[in-house]
Each structure stands twice: as structure tokens, then as C-alpha cells.
Amino acid sequence: MARVRAPPAERVRDRLRSVAGDAVARTMPSGYQRLGRVLVLRLPESLRPQFGTIGAAWQQELRVETVLVRTGPIEGELRRPTTETIAGTGTETEVVEHGVRWRFDAAQVMFAAGNRTERVRAGRLVRAGEAVADLFAGIGYFAIPAARSGRATRVVAVEKNPVAFRYLQLNVEANGVAGRVVPVLGDNRAVGPSPGSSDRIFLGLLPTAVPWIPRAIELLRPSGGWLHVHAVVDARQARAMARDEVEQAVRAAGATAAEIEPREVKPYGPGRTHTVVDVRIDRPERSATGIRGSAGTGI
């Protein structure tokens, strides 16, 4: 009978055990995220003396070019990851997902594999002929599927982070949607689609896009339209809490939530859940002013 090969993490752990001992090897987490030719790990600081050994072992086991370690939180309104390279050099990579090519720098731009379902769903939600806006476009997470699969007539993709914006432009070209996706660099409170021009708007900012609901309502058609609002909430009552937050914000903006459906996307740290609320706005009457917070980059 053929011998079953151990999982990659166990093979890396065996290599670490040979140089640092079993006690150290057992502290190495098994999880990893492969982003094309770049591998991303989360390692405890106690393993720092072994980062080089661990990086080289993963590099050889999975045949990746570069290994990164997440060393801190996502930074600031531009949502830059905090990383350290422990093997290799190049951090630009490409991920192909349901026929869409995503090119980005894994050391400078967030790309969450756990959001795959929402990226695909964006294309399925959009109806042919719609005018769509993505106010936190990132590298094109929702804007490109909206145009490519959803056949939107026009997608205005606003992004403030200049690094993410450069990859947004590249990805729009690479996926053949340059005729329908319009990348816009800047703060979505000052730039973007004209008021009253959009049928559907994606608000993909974490930890919460709820403060941007009034701005989004301003951009919808006078007859209304759809918003897709992302937020991180308490995991114990994720759907109810997300629904309530969005419904209250819509009401405060002088509009009506004609339909509202919350969904859980993925866990987001201990006791927290990333959610998205699909809400159809009916006949917006007015828009609130004075959005609090900062206009950052997409998820």
C-alpha cells in the first residue's frame, strides 16, 4: 500500500523540529493562505528566531516564490497589510478566481480568500444594463465581476489608495472590461458618479461601511435602487445586528428599506463576523450630511 504523504504543515514542522526541537515545532500554526506565487502566514513572535527556517521550508514544500508573515493589524484608512518577507523577494502576484484575473502586491494590498463568494455574488446580483458604483473598489473586487458577469452598462469604481488604484486599472484591462469600468482615484465623498445616476452601489469597507449609506443614497436613482453594505458585528447576533444598523442608517437618511437581507460572509477575529446587508432603497426623499469617519479602501 502506498504511503500517504503528510500535509505540507506537518512536513514544514518536521524540518523545524530537526533544527529547533519538538517544543518549538509544536508552536507553529498549520494555517496558511496561498495567493498565487506568494504564501502568507501568521506566526507567533516567539518563532521569530526561526522565521528564516520556516520560510525556506514552506517555499520548498509548496514551490512558492515568496513567503510573507502578517506582523500586525491592517493599517489606517487605506487598509494596508502589515507584513514581513521571510523567504524570497517578489511580492507581486496573480490569483485566478472563477475566470477573473486578480493582480496585486500581497505586501501592500489586502486580498481575502474568504471573500471569494461575495466577489462571485457581485456578478450574479447585477442585472444587465444597470449603472453600478463601487465606492471602495480596491483592486476591482466587486466592480470587475459587476461588469464581466453582471453585464452592467457602466461601473464607476472609486479607490483612494494609489497602490490599489494602479492594480485596479491593470485588472480592468486584463479582464476585458475597460469599456464599462471607469476607475476613479480619490475620496468617494468628493469624486465618483453623479448624484441620482446609479442603480446599485457596493459599500465594501471594513470594519463598517454603514456611515456611507447617506452618501450612497444620494447617488441612487430618484426611484431608488440597491445597496450592498459590509460591516463587522458581534458574532452572536450577526444578522440581526447588521440588519438593525443598516435599517436605522437608511431611515436616518430619509429613505425606506423596501427589502433587506443580511448575510454572514466569514469570521472576523474572536467573536466577530463579517456581514453584508443587501437593501433595496425605495424612493429616497433626502440625504443626510456630515458623514463621519474616513473614506478608505475596499476589503
C-alpha positions as CSV (number, residue, x, y, z in Angstrom):
1,M,0.0,0.0,0.0
2,A,1.3,3.4,-1.0
3,R,2.3,5.6,1.9
4,V,0.1,8.7,2.5
5,R,2.2,11.8,2.3
6,A,1.9,14.2,5.3
7,P,0.2,17.6,4.9
8,P,2.5,20.5,4.0
9,A,2.4,22.0,7.5
10,E,3.5,18.7,9.0
11,R,6.4,18.4,6.6
12,V,7.4,22.0,7.5
13,R,7.1,21.2,11.2
14,D,9.4,18.2,10.7
15,R,12.0,20.4,9.2
16,L,11.6,22.9,12.1
17,R,11.8,20.1,14.6
18,S,15.1,19.0,13.2
19,V,16.8,22.4,13.9
20,A,14.8,23.8,16.9
21,G,13.4,20.8,18.7
22,D,9.9,19.4,19.2
23,A,8.7,22.0,21.7
24,V,9.4,24.9,19.3
25,A,8.0,22.9,16.3
26,R,4.7,22.4,18.1
27,T,4.1,26.1,18.4
28,M,4.0,26.6,14.7
29,P,0.4,27.1,13.4
30,S,-0.7,24.9,10.5
31,G,-2.8,27.6,8.6
32,Y,-1.6,29.5,5.5
33,Q,-3.0,31.5,2.6
34,R,-1.7,30.9,-0.8
35,L,-2.0,33.8,-3.2
36,G,-0.6,32.6,-6.4
37,R,3.2,32.6,-6.1
38,V,3.1,34.3,-2.6
39,L,2.3,32.5,0.6
40,V,1.0,34.4,3.7
41,L,1.4,33.0,7.2
42,R,0.5,34.1,10.7
43,L,3.3,33.1,13.2
44,P,3.7,33.9,16.9
45,E,6.5,36.3,17.7
46,S,8.2,33.6,19.8
47,L,9.1,31.9,16.5
48,R,10.9,34.9,15.1
49,P,14.4,33.3,15.5
50,Q,13.1,30.5,13.2
51,F,11.4,32.7,10.6
52,G,14.1,32.1,8.0
53,T,14.0,28.3,8.5
54,I,10.2,28.3,8.4
55,G,10.0,30.5,5.3
56,A,12.5,28.4,3.4
57,A,10.7,25.2,4.3
58,W,7.3,26.5,3.1
59,Q,9.0,27.9,0.0
60,Q,10.3,24.4,-0.9
61,E,7.3,22.4,0.1
62,L,4.7,24.5,-1.8
63,R,7.1,25.7,-4.6
64,V,6.1,29.4,-3.9
65,E,8.4,32.3,-4.8
66,T,7.9,34.4,-1.6
67,V,6.7,33.8,2.0
68,L,5.2,36.6,4.0
69,V,4.3,36.8,7.7
70,R,1.5,39.1,8.9
71,T,3.1,41.0,11.7
72,G,0.4,43.5,12.7
73,P,-3.1,44.8,12.1
74,I,-4.4,46.3,8.9
75,E,-3.2,49.9,8.9
76,G,-5.2,53.0,8.6
77,E,-8.0,54.1,6.2
78,L,-6.1,52.7,3.2
79,R,-6.1,49.2,4.8
80,R,-2.5,48.4,4.2
81,P,-1.5,45.0,5.5
82,T,1.5,44.8,7.9
83,T,3.8,42.1,6.6
84,E,7.4,40.9,6.7
85,T,9.1,38.9,4.0
86,I,10.8,35.8,5.4
87,A,11.7,34.0,2.2
88,G,12.1,35.2,-1.4
89,T,11.7,38.8,-2.6
90,G,9.0,39.5,-5.1
91,T,5.6,40.2,-3.6
92,E,3.6,40.9,-6.7
93,T,1.3,38.0,-7.7
94,E,-1.8,37.0,-9.6
95,V,-4.8,34.9,-8.5
96,V,-7.2,33.4,-11.0
97,E,-10.7,33.0,-9.5
98,H,-13.8,31.9,-11.5
99,G,-12.2,33.2,-14.7
100,V,-11.2,36.6,-13.2
101,R,-7.5,37.5,-13.0
102,W,-6.6,39.4,-9.9
103,R,-3.1,41.0,-10.0
104,F,-1.8,42.8,-6.9
105,D,1.1,43.2,-4.4
106,A,0.4,40.9,-1.5
107,A,2.7,43.0,0.8
108,Q,0.7,46.2,0.1
109,V,-2.8,45.3,-0.8
110,M,-5.4,43.2,1.1
111,F,-6.8,40.1,-0.7
112,A,-9.1,37.9,1.4
113,A,-9.7,34.5,0.0
114,G,-12.7,34.3,2.4
115,N,-14.4,37.0,0.3
116,R,-14.5,34.8,-2.8
117,T,-18.2,34.1,-2.5
118,E,-19.0,37.8,-2.3
119,R,-16.9,38.6,-5.3
120,V,-18.7,35.9,-7.4
121,R,-22.1,37.0,-6.0
122,A,-21.5,40.6,-7.1
123,G,-21.6,39.5,-10.7
124,R,-24.8,37.5,-10.1
125,L,-26.6,40.3,-8.3
126,V,-26.1,42.9,-11.1
127,R,-28.6,42.9,-13.9
128,A,-27.8,43.6,-17.5
129,G,-27.9,47.3,-18.3
130,E,-27.5,48.6,-14.7
131,A,-25.4,51.6,-13.8
132,V,-23.3,50.5,-10.8
133,A,-21.0,52.2,-8.4
134,D,-18.3,50.7,-6.1
135,L,-17.3,53.3,-3.5
136,F,-14.4,51.2,-2.1
137,A,-13.2,49.5,-5.2
138,G,-9.8,48.2,-4.1
139,I,-8.3,46.2,-7.0
140,G,-11.7,45.7,-8.5
141,Y,-13.2,43.1,-6.1
142,F,-16.9,43.9,-7.0
143,A,-16.5,46.3,-9.9
144,I,-15.0,43.8,-12.3
145,P,-17.5,40.9,-11.6
146,A,-20.3,43.5,-11.9
147,A,-19.1,44.3,-15.4
148,R,-17.8,41.0,-16.5
149,S,-20.5,38.6,-15.2
150,G,-23.3,41.0,-14.4
151,R,-23.1,42.9,-17.7
152,A,-23.5,46.3,-16.1
153,T,-23.6,49.1,-18.6
154,R,-21.2,51.2,-16.6
155,V,-19.4,50.7,-13.3
156,V,-17.8,53.7,-11.6
157,A,-15.0,52.3,-9.3
158,V,-13.7,54.7,-6.7
159,E,-10.5,54.0,-4.9
160,K,-8.4,56.2,-2.6
161,N,-5.3,54.0,-2.1
162,P,-2.9,54.8,-5.0
163,V,-1.3,51.4,-4.9
164,A,-4.6,49.6,-5.0
165,F,-5.8,52.0,-7.7
166,R,-2.9,51.1,-10.0
167,Y,-3.8,47.4,-9.7
168,L,-7.5,48.3,-10.3
169,Q,-6.5,49.8,-13.6
170,L,-4.4,46.8,-14.5
171,N,-7.1,44.4,-13.6
172,V,-9.8,46.3,-15.6
173,E,-7.6,46.0,-18.7
174,A,-6.6,42.3,-18.0
175,N,-10.2,41.2,-17.7
176,G,-11.5,43.0,-20.8
177,V,-13.9,45.4,-19.1
178,A,-12.1,48.7,-19.8
179,G,-15.1,49.8,-21.9
180,R,-17.5,49.6,-19.0
181,V,-15.5,50.1,-15.8
182,V,-14.4,53.6,-15.0
183,P,-11.6,53.7,-12.3
184,V,-11.6,57.0,-10.3
185,L,-8.8,57.9,-7.9
186,G,-9.8,59.8,-4.8
187,D,-12.0,60.2,-1.8
188,N,-15.6,58.9,-2.6
189,R,-17.0,61.9,-0.7
190,A,-15.7,64.2,-3.3
191,V,-15.4,62.1,-6.5
192,G,-17.5,59.4,-8.1
193,P,-20.7,59.0,-10.1
194,S,-23.2,61.9,-10.4
195,P,-26.0,62.1,-7.8
196,G,-29.1,60.2,-9.0
197,S,-27.2,58.1,-11.6
198,S,-26.8,54.6,-10.0
199,D,-29.0,51.6,-9.9
200,R,-26.8,49.6,-7.5
201,I,-23.9,50.5,-5.1
202,F,-21.4,48.4,-3.4
203,L,-20.0,49.6,0.0
204,G,-17.2,47.1,0.8
205,L,-15.4,48.9,3.7
206,L,-14.5,47.1,6.9
207,P,-14.9,47.3,9.8
208,T,-18.1,49.1,8.7
209,A,-19.5,50.9,5.7
210,V,-22.7,52.0,7.5
211,P,-21.6,55.7,7.8
212,W,-21.5,55.8,4.0
213,I,-25.2,54.9,3.5
214,P,-26.3,58.6,3.2
215,R,-23.7,59.2,0.6
216,A,-24.7,56.1,-1.4
217,I,-28.4,57.1,-1.2
218,E,-27.5,60.4,-2.8
219,L,-26.1,58.6,-5.8
220,L,-29.0,56.2,-6.4
221,R,-31.7,56.9,-9.0
222,P,-34.6,59.1,-7.8
223,S,-36.7,55.9,-7.8
224,G,-34.2,54.1,-5.6
225,G,-32.0,51.1,-6.1
226,W,-29.8,48.5,-4.2
227,L,-27.1,49.0,-1.7
228,H,-24.7,46.2,-0.5
229,V,-23.3,47.3,2.8
230,H,-20.5,45.4,4.6
231,A,-19.8,45.6,8.3
232,V,-18.2,43.6,11.2
233,V,-20.6,42.9,14.0
234,D,-20.9,40.7,17.1
235,A,-21.0,37.0,16.0
236,R,-23.7,36.0,18.5
237,Q,-26.4,38.1,16.7
238,A,-24.6,38.9,13.5
239,R,-27.6,39.0,11.1
240,A,-30.0,40.8,13.4
241,M,-27.4,43.4,14.4
242,A,-26.2,44.1,10.8
243,R,-29.8,44.4,9.7
244,D,-30.7,46.8,12.5
245,E,-27.6,49.0,11.9
246,V,-28.3,49.3,8.2
247,E,-32.1,49.9,8.6
248,Q,-31.5,52.6,11.2
249,A,-29.0,54.4,8.9
250,V,-31.3,54.2,5.9
251,R,-34.2,55.6,8.0
252,A,-31.9,58.4,9.3
253,A,-31.1,59.3,5.7
254,G,-34.7,59.9,5.0
255,A,-35.3,56.7,2.9
256,T,-37.1,53.5,3.2
257,A,-35.7,49.9,3.2
258,A,-38.2,48.2,1.0
259,E,-36.3,44.9,1.1
260,I,-33.4,44.0,3.4
261,E,-31.5,40.8,3.7
262,P,-28.4,40.3,5.9
263,R,-25.8,37.6,5.1
264,E,-22.8,36.3,7.1
265,V,-19.6,36.3,5.0
266,K,-16.9,34.9,7.3
267,P,-15.5,35.1,10.8
268,Y,-13.5,38.3,11.5
269,G,-11.5,37.7,14.7
270,P,-12.7,36.4,18.0
271,G,-16.4,36.8,18.5
272,R,-16.8,39.0,15.4
273,T,-18.4,38.3,12.0
274,H,-18.0,40.0,8.6
275,T,-21.6,40.6,7.2
276,V,-23.1,42.1,4.1
277,V,-26.6,43.6,4.0
278,D,-28.5,43.7,0.7
279,V,-31.0,46.5,0.9
280,R,-33.4,47.9,-1.7
281,I,-34.0,51.6,-1.2
282,D,-37.4,52.8,-2.1
283,R,-37.9,56.4,-3.2
284,P,-35.2,58.2,-1.3
285,E,-36.6,61.5,-0.1
286,R,-33.4,63.2,1.2
287,S,-29.9,62.6,2.2
288,A,-28.2,63.2,5.5
289,T,-25.0,65.2,5.6
290,G,-21.8,65.1,7.6
291,I,-20.5,61.6,7.1
292,R,-18.3,60.6,10.0
293,G,-15.1,58.6,9.5
294,S,-12.7,58.3,6.6
295,A,-13.1,57.2,3.1
296,G,-10.7,54.3,2.9
297,T,-10.0,51.4,0.6
298,G,-12.1,48.4,-0.2
299,I,-12.0,45.0,1.5
